[in-house]
Amino acid sequence: MPYIEPRTRPDEAEDIESGGIIGLLTISCRHIALIAAMIATCGSLFFSEVLKWLPCELCWYQRIFMYPLTAILAVGILKRDPKLHWYVLPLSLTGSVVSTYHYLEVMKIISGSPCTGLVPCSVDYLTPILTGPLSFIKIPFLALFAFMTINVMMANFALAGDEAMPRPGRGQTWANRWMVGIVVVPVLVTLVLADLM
């Protein structure tokens, strides 16, 4: 009796060849970066518009670097842009520097600038909420985490080259569907939470 090789789906064969979890991360790096940017953007808007926490000057700079990333990443995914990292990394790296400086200021490791706007940059809104072992989590830390996630994913995308791009056809269709879900779900969650407050 001749040996019959088991049939695998084309997607499954690609997953096997791509290297398991590392391969999956490589294929998904653009989407993970978009998730980080969307959550950071919606979270920032939730803090200021729903909870009425006034953003300081450094918070505004971080917003300037984060908000455009949602649109740039979404369009880059839709257009299958292989040079997406060239547009994203300058914004996310600069945002990381601002977030690091702001985090050090909030943690009182460095002193704040003597000239402040309406809200000093050393204001910590999360201390009454997060205490104990989670007390290191501050709003600039959340922004830094999002920027660093985007940095790592875009560096992975740049190093992976063609391996990070979905195959034309069915692969790109699923990439586009995931992108729409990534954009819509955080916005809906933010709107629902805002309505509950």
C-alpha positions, -999 to 999 in steps of 0.1 A, spaced: 0 0 0 15 33 -10 22 60 16 -3 89 14 10 121 28 -14 140 51 -29 171 36 -23 204 53 -39 237 48 -17 262 30 -19 286 60 -8 257 83 21 249 61 32 285 61 29 286 100 51 255 103 77 269 79 77 303 96 90 290 129 62 287 154 57 316 179 86 336 166 73 333 130 38 342 142 52 373 160 71 382 128 40 380 107 19 398 133 44 426 142 25 453 123 -7 444 140 8 442 175 22 477 169 -12 489 158 -28 474 189 -3 492 212 -9 525 194 -47 521 195 -48 512 232 -25 541 241 -45 566 220 -79 554 234 -65 553 269 -51 588 267 -84 601 254 -102 582 282 -80 597 309 -85 633 296 -120 633 282 -139 609 305 -119 610 338 -112 647 332 -75 644 341 -57 674 327 -27 664 306 6 682 313 30 696 287 50 664 284 18 644 280 9 666 251 42 659 234 37 621 239 3 625 223 18 643 194 41 613 188 15 586 195 -17 597 178 -4 598 142 10 563 147 -25 548 147 -32 562 112 3 555 98 2 519 110 -34 513 97 -26 527 63 7 508 62 -11 476 68 -38 482 42 -12 493 16 12 464 25 40 490 28 73 472 32 90 505 44 65 511 72 92 511 98 108 542 82 76 562 90 69 547 124 103 545 141 112 582 142 79 590 159 80 560 183 117 564 192 112 601 200 81 594 220 101 568 240 126 595 249 99 619 260 81 592 280 113 581 297 121 617 307 85 622 319 86 589 339 118 598 356 103 632 365 71 616 379 91 591 399 112 620 414 144 606 400 151 639 382 137 673 391 111 689 370 115 720 350 107 752 370 84 765 343 51 745 341 18 749 324 -16 744 340 -6 710 354 30 702 366 45 673 347 53 656 381 16 651 389 8 614 394 -29 605 389 -24 568 394 -9 567 429 -42 566 447 -54 538 424 -23 516 420 -4 510 453 19 483 466 38 463 440 21 481 411 30 516 423 57 518 396 30 520 370 24 557 361 8 572 330 42 580 314 52 543 321 21 532 302 31 555 273 67 542 274 55 506 273 33 513 243 62 532 225 87 504 233 62 477 220 59 497 188 97 501 186 104 464 191 77 453 166 88 477 139 125 467 144 113 431 140 94 441 109 125 459 95 148 429 101 123 403 88 119 420 54 96 400 31 89 373 58 68 399 77 45 406 48 14 385 43 11 367 10 -11 385 -15 -47 372 -17 -61 354 13 -33 364 37 -37 401 30 -75 398 33 -71 384 68 -45 411 76 -70 438 66 -98 422 86 -76 421 117 -66 457 112 -102 468 111 -109 449 143 -79 463 160 -91 498 152 -128 493 159 -126 473 192 -106 498 213 -127 526 201 -159 508 210 -146 498 244 -136 534 251 -170 546 241 -188 520 262 -166 528 293 -172 565 287 -209 560 286 -208 540 319 -189 567 337 
